[in-house]
Amino acid sequence: MLAPAELNELAEKIADIVAQRMAAQPTLITKVQLAKRLSLSLATIDRLVARGEIPAVRVGARVLFSPTAVLKSLQSPAEEASSAQAIKPG
């Protein structure tokens, strides 16, 4: 049988492990949440998805988004353009 101090230590270790695992899992948000975060209309989000400019995940009837993946996909073209301009001989 564990002493109270050992139980508390074990509980803290379990809580840390659970928090780490939850933090490692990607968070998915709805189209409405994404539109609010990006200050875009729902129609614009739909167009970006249809053109393949932002990634979406279908879960049943719902379409969800990873904010990290969306931001990365939206930043990529701008970063590529600025890199191309920096390398371009003048």
C-alpha angles and dihedrals in degrees: 000000000000124000118239092255090052091049091052091049091049091048091051092050091050091048090051092050092049091048091050092050093047091049090051092056114089116246116230123204134192127255090255092053091047092049090052093048092050096036090235132133122254089245091056090051089051091051093049090051093046091051091047092241094128128032121242132185122216114215107180106304093340126094112210134183137212105224091208093052092045093051091047092051092048093048096047099076092047092048091048091050093050090047091050091051092049092052095042111109112244 
